[in-house]
Amino acid sequence: MLISSSLQTAPVSRTSVQAESTESLLDLHVAGLSTAIQTACLGEADLVPYRVRQALNHALNPVVTERLVSKVLSMPCSAQTYTRHVLHSDPSGMFTVVALRWEEGQASPVHAHYTWCAYRVLQGALVEGHFEWDRSVEQAYLFNRVDRLAGQSVCGHGGMDFIHRLGNEQKPTAVSIHVYGIDAARISTHVNRKLAVKLEVNASK
């Protein structure tokens, strides 16, 4: 089994990040969510990503989700890579909330995270590939693929235990919301840790 080569991976670059005004789009369209995330961040460190995921699930009901998706789809996008829009930047730098827009064939690189993260699919479907790090060859190998449909959410801690790749393999535009435990100024450089990939799945796993 091979990783699909038809997906276009986004380079680690500021060019795919669309600059926003200082006004919080999240507060405008999803009242109370930034406060709930902030509260989650102040709790026990091991539980932060799980509580942030719960906050996303609680706040993003169908009406709110439709309103937020409509706003994201009205914003500039890239034809080459997925586009990341900053929705909220915590004033103290504890977290940043971004929306990702994925056209057909667009995907992230295979990566781990330097920080905790949580995300929820708002529209369409994403394919999430799960990878394991092989220290003997310093490469990651794919061992599982999961469809993430609208309404589904995922979270994880930073480090090499959570390595994945997200992509949209279907024609409808996909939109997802992501929360990272880092300030907005470093969102392009200190979230994803790109990794070398071993294309063939390890059949022993």
Contacts in CASP RR format, 6 or more apart in sequence:
PFRMAT RR
TARGET T0000
AUTHOR 0000-0000-0000
METHOD contacts of the structure
MODEL  1
MLISSSLQTAPVSRTSVQAESTESLLDLHVAGLSTAIQTACLGEADLVPY
RVRQALNHALNPVVTERLVSKVLSMPCSAQTYTRHVLHSDPSGMFTVVAL
RWEEGQASPVHAHYTWCAYRVLQGALVEGHFEWDRSVEQAYLFNRVDRLA
GQSVCGHGGMDFIHRLGNEQKPTAVSIHVYGIDAARISTHVNRKLAVKLE
VNASK
1 142 0 8 1.000
1 200 0 8 1.000
1 201 0 8 1.000
2 199 0 8 1.000
2 200 0 8 1.000
3 142 0 8 1.000
3 165 0 8 1.000
3 197 0 8 1.000
3 199 0 8 1.000
4 169 0 8 1.000
6 105 0 8 1.000
6 169 0 8 1.000
7 105 0 8 1.000
7 106 0 8 1.000
7 107 0 8 1.000
7 167 0 8 1.000
7 169 0 8 1.000
8 80 0 8 1.000
8 81 0 8 1.000
8 105 0 8 1.000
8 106 0 8 1.000
8 107 0 8 1.000
9 81 0 8 1.000
9 107 0 8 1.000
9 108 0 8 1.000
9 109 0 8 1.000
10 16 0 8 1.000
10 81 0 8 1.000
10 82 0 8 1.000
10 106 0 8 1.000
10 107 0 8 1.000
10 108 0 8 1.000
10 109 0 8 1.000
11 81 0 8 1.000
11 109 0 8 1.000
12 109 0 8 1.000
12 188 0 8 1.000
12 189 0 8 1.000
12 192 0 8 1.000
12 194 0 8 1.000
13 188 0 8 1.000
14 188 0 8 1.000
15 78 0 8 1.000
15 81 0 8 1.000
16 78 0 8 1.000
16 81 0 8 1.000
16 82 0 8 1.000
16 83 0 8 1.000
16 84 0 8 1.000
17 83 0 8 1.000
17 84 0 8 1.000
17 85 0 8 1.000
17 86 0 8 1.000
17 187 0 8 1.000
17 188 0 8 1.000
18 75 0 8 1.000
18 76 0 8 1.000
18 77 0 8 1.000
18 83 0 8 1.000
18 84 0 8 1.000
18 85 0 8 1.000
18 86 0 8 1.000
19 86 0 8 1.000
20 85 0 8 1.000
20 86 0 8 1.000
20 87 0 8 1.000
24 34 0 8 1.000
24 87 0 8 1.000
24 88 0 8 1.000
24 89 0 8 1.000
25 71 0 8 1.000
25 85 0 8 1.000
25 87 0 8 1.000
25 88 0 8 1.000
26 33 0 8 1.000
26 34 0 8 1.000
26 87 0 8 1.000
26 88 0 8 1.000
26 97 0 8 1.000
27 33 0 8 1.000
27 34 0 8 1.000
27 88 0 8 1.000
29 64 0 8 1.000
29 67 0 8 1.000
29 68 0 8 1.000
29 71 0 8 1.000
30 59 0 8 1.000
30 60 0 8 1.000
30 64 0 8 1.000
30 68 0 8 1.000
32 59 0 8 1.000
33 55 0 8 1.000
33 56 0 8 1.000
33 59 0 8 1.000
33 60 0 8 1.000
33 97 0 8 1.000
34 88 0 8 1.000
34 90 0 8 1.000
34 97 0 8 1.000
36 55 0 8 1.000
36 58 0 8 1.000
36 59 0 8 1.000
37 52 0 8 1.000
37 55 0 8 1.000
37 90 0 8 1.000
37 95 0 8 1.000
37 97 0 8 1.000
37 179 0 8 1.000
38 90 0 8 1.000
38 94 0 8 1.000
38 95 0 8 1.000
39 55 0 8 1.000
40 48 0 8 1.000
40 51 0 8 1.000
40 52 0 8 1.000
40 54 0 8 1.000
40 55 0 8 1.000
41 48 0 8 1.000
41 52 0 8 1.000
41 90 0 8 1.000
41 94 0 8 1.000
41 95 0 8 1.000
41 181 0 8 1.000
43 51 0 8 1.000
46 157 0 8 1.000
48 116 0 8 1.000
49 116 0 8 1.000
49 117 0 8 1.000
49 118 0 8 1.000
49 155 0 8 1.000
49 156 0 8 1.000
49 157 0 8 1.000
50 118 0 8 1.000
50 155 0 8 1.000
52 95 0 8 1.000
52 116 0 8 1.000
52 118 0 8 1.000
52 155 0 8 1.000
52 179 0 8 1.000
53 118 0 8 1.000
53 120 0 8 1.000
53 153 0 8 1.000
53 154 0 8 1.000
53 155 0 8 1.000
56 118 0 8 1.000
56 119 0 8 1.000
56 120 0 8 1.000
56 153 0 8 1.000
56 177 0 8 1.000
56 179 0 8 1.000
57 120 0 8 1.000
57 153 0 8 1.000
60 68 0 8 1.000
60 120 0 8 1.000
60 122 0 8 1.000
60 151 0 8 1.000
60 177 0 8 1.000
65 122 0 8 1.000
65 123 0 8 1.000
65 150 0 8 1.000
65 151 0 8 1.000
68 99 0 8 1.000
68 122 0 8 1.000
68 177 0 8 1.000
69 122 0 8 1.000
69 123 0 8 1.000
69 175 0 8 1.000
72 85 0 8 1.000
72 99 0 8 1.000
72 101 0 8 1.000
72 122 0 8 1.000
72 175 0 8 1.000
73 101 0 8 1.000
73 173 0 8 1.000
73 175 0 8 1.000
75 83 0 8 1.000
75 85 0 8 1.000
75 101 0 8 1.000
76 83 0 8 1.000
77 83 0 8 1.000
77 101 0 8 1.000
77 103 0 8 1.000
79 103 0 8 1.000
81 106 0 8 1.000
82 100 0 8 1.000
82 101 0 8 1.000
82 102 0 8 1.000
82 103 0 8 1.000
82 106 0 8 1.000
82 107 0 8 1.000
82 108 0 8 1.000
82 167 0 8 1.000
82 168 0 8 1.000
83 100 0 8 1.000
83 101 0 8 1.000
84 98 0 8 1.000
84 99 0 8 1.000
84 100 0 8 1.000
84 187 0 8 1.000
85 98 0 8 1.000
85 99 0 8 1.000
85 100 0 8 1.000
85 101 0 8 1.000
86 96 0 8 1.000
86 97 0 8 1.000
86 98 0 8 1.000
86 184 0 8 1.000
86 187 0 8 1.000
87 97 0 8 1.000
87 98 0 8 1.000
87 99 0 8 1.000
87 177 0 8 1.000
88 96 0 8 1.000
88 97 0 8 1.000
89 96 0 8 1.000
89 97 0 8 1.000
89 183 0 8 1.000
89 184 0 8 1.000
90 96 0 8 1.000
90 183 0 8 1.000
93 182 0 8 1.000
93 183 0 8 1.000
93 184 0 8 1.000
94 181 0 8 1.000
94 183 0 8 1.000
95 179 0 8 1.000
95 180 0 8 1.000
95 181 0 8 1.000
95 182 0 8 1.000
96 179 0 8 1.000
96 180 0 8 1.000
96 181 0 8 1.000
96 182 0 8 1.000
96 183 0 8 1.000
96 184 0 8 1.000
96 187 0 8 1.000
97 177 0 8 1.000
97 178 0 8 1.000
97 179 0 8 1.000
98 177 0 8 1.000
98 178 0 8 1.000
98 179 0 8 1.000
98 180 0 8 1.000
98 187 0 8 1.000
99 122 0 8 1.000
99 175 0 8 1.000
99 176 0 8 1.000
99 177 0 8 1.000
99 178 0 8 1.000
100 175 0 8 1.000
100 176 0 8 1.000
100 177 0 8 1.000
100 178 0 8 1.000
101 173 0 8 1.000
101 174 0 8 1.000
101 175 0 8 1.000
102 126 0 8 1.000
102 166 0 8 1.000
102 167 0 8 1.000
102 168 0 8 1.000
102 173 0 8 1.000
102 174 0 8 1.000
102 175 0 8 1.000
102 176 0 8 1.000
103 168 0 8 1.000
103 173 0 8 1.000
104 168 0 8 1.000
104 169 0 8 1.000
104 170 0 8 1.000
104 171 0 8 1.000
104 172 0 8 1.000
104 173 0 8 1.000
105 167 0 8 1.000
105 168 0 8 1.000
105 169 0 8 1.000
106 167 0 8 1.000
106 168 0 8 1.000
107 165 0 8 1.000
107 166 0 8 1.000
107 167 0 8 1.000
107 168 0 8 1.000
108 165 0 8 1.000
108 166 0 8 1.000
108 167 0 8 1.000
108 192 0 8 1.000
109 165 0 8 1.000
109 192 0 8 1.000
109 194 0 8 1.000
109 195 0 8 1.000
110 131 0 8 1.000
110 140 0 8 1.000
110 163 0 8 1.000
110 164 0 8 1.000
110 165 0 8 1.000
110 194 0 8 1.000
110 195 0 8 1.000
110 197 0 8 1.000
111 163 0 8 1.000
111 164 0 8 1.000
111 165 0 8 1.000
111 192 0 8 1.000
111 193 0 8 1.000
111 194 0 8 1.000
111 195 0 8 1.000
112 133 0 8 1.000
112 158 0 8 1.000
112 159 0 8 1.000
112 160 0 8 1.000
112 162 0 8 1.000
112 163 0 8 1.000
112 192 0 8 1.000
112 193 0 8 1.000
112 195 0 8 1.000
113 156 0 8 1.000
113 157 0 8 1.000
113 158 0 8 1.000
113 159 0 8 1.000
113 162 0 8 1.000
113 180 0 8 1.000
113 191 0 8 1.000
113 192 0 8 1.000
113 193 0 8 1.000
114 158 0 8 1.000
114 159 0 8 1.000
114 182 0 8 1.000
114 190 0 8 1.000
114 191 0 8 1.000
114 192 0 8 1.000
114 193 0 8 1.000
115 158 0 8 1.000
115 180 0 8 1.000
115 181 0 8 1.000
115 182 0 8 1.000
115 190 0 8 1.000
115 191 0 8 1.000
116 155 0 8 1.000
116 156 0 8 1.000
116 157 0 8 1.000
116 158 0 8 1.000
116 180 0 8 1.000
116 181 0 8 1.000
117 155 0 8 1.000
117 156 0 8 1.000
117 158 0 8 1.000
117 178 0 8 1.000
117 179 0 8 1.000
117 180 0 8 1.000
117 181 0 8 1.000
117 191 0 8 1.000
118 153 0 8 1.000
118 154 0 8 1.000
118 155 0 8 1.000
118 156 0 8 1.000
118 178 0 8 1.000
118 179 0 8 1.000
119 153 0 8 1.000
119 154 0 8 1.000
119 155 0 8 1.000
119 176 0 8 1.000
119 177 0 8 1.000
119 178 0 8 1.000
119 179 0 8 1.000
120 151 0 8 1.000
120 152 0 8 1.000
120 153 0 8 1.000
120 154 0 8 1.000
120 176 0 8 1.000
120 177 0 8 1.000
121 148 0 8 1.000
121 149 0 8 1.000
121 150 0 8 1.000
121 151 0 8 1.000
121 152 0 8 1.000
121 153 0 8 1.000
121 174 0 8 1.000
121 175 0 8 1.000
121 176 0 8 1.000
122 150 0 8 1.000
122 151 0 8 1.000
122 175 0 8 1.000
122 176 0 8 1.000
122 177 0 8 1.000
123 150 0 8 1.000
123 172 0 8 1.000
123 173 0 8 1.000
123 174 0 8 1.000
123 175 0 8 1.000
124 149 0 8 1.000
124 150 0 8 1.000
124 168 0 8 1.000
124 170 0 8 1.000
124 172 0 8 1.000
124 173 0 8 1.000
124 174 0 8 1.000
124 175 0 8 1.000
125 147 0 8 1.000
125 148 0 8 1.000
125 149 0 8 1.000
125 150 0 8 1.000
125 168 0 8 1.000
125 170 0 8 1.000
125 172 0 8 1.000
125 174 0 8 1.000
126 147 0 8 1.000
126 148 0 8 1.000
126 166 0 8 1.000
126 167 0 8 1.000
126 168 0 8 1.000
126 174 0 8 1.000
126 176 0 8 1.000
127 145 0 8 1.000
127 146 0 8 1.000
127 147 0 8 1.000
127 148 0 8 1.000
127 166 0 8 1.000
127 167 0 8 1.000
127 168 0 8 1.000
127 169 0 8 1.000
128 145 0 8 1.000
128 146 0 8 1.000
128 147 0 8 1.000
128 148 0 8 1.000
128 154 0 8 1.000
128 164 0 8 1.000
128 165 0 8 1.000
128 166 0 8 1.000
128 167 0 8 1.000
129 142 0 8 1.000
129 144 0 8 1.000
129 145 0 8 1.000
129 146 0 8 1.000
129 164 0 8 1.000
129 165 0 8 1.000
129 166 0 8 1.000
130 142 0 8 1.000
130 143 0 8 1.000
130 144 0 8 1.000
130 145 0 8 1.000
130 146 0 8 1.000
130 163 0 8 1.000
130 164 0 8 1.000
131 140 0 8 1.000
131 141 0 8 1.000
131 142 0 8 1.000
131 143 0 8 1.000
131 163 0 8 1.000
131 164 0 8 1.000
131 165 0 8 1.000
131 195 0 8 1.000
131 197 0 8 1.000
132 140 0 8 1.000
132 141 0 8 1.000
132 143 0 8 1.000
132 163 0 8 1.000
132 202 0 8 1.000
132 205 0 8 1.000
133 139 0 8 1.000
133 140 0 8 1.000
133 160 0 8 1.000
133 163 0 8 1.000
133 195 0 8 1.000
134 140 0 8 1.000
134 141 0 8 1.000
134 198 0 8 1.000
134 202 0 8 1.000
137 198 0 8 1.000
138 196 0 8 1.000
139 195 0 8 1.000
139 196 0 8 1.000
139 197 0 8 1.000
139 198 0 8 1.000
140 163 0 8 1.000
140 195 0 8 1.000
140 196 0 8 1.000
140 197 0 8 1.000
140 198 0 8 1.000
141 197 0 8 1.000
141 198 0 8 1.000
141 200 0 8 1.000
141 201 0 8 1.000
141 202 0 8 1.000
141 205 0 8 1.000
142 197 0 8 1.000
142 199 0 8 1.000
142 201 0 8 1.000
143 201 0 8 1.000
143 202 0 8 1.000
143 205 0 8 1.000
148 154 0 8 1.000
148 166 0 8 1.000
156 162 0 8 1.000
159 193 0 8 1.000
163 195 0 8 1.000
166 176 0 8 1.000
167 174 0 8 1.000
168 174 0 8 1.000
180 187 0 8 1.000
180 191 0 8 1.000
182 190 0 8 1.000
182 191 0 8 1.000
END
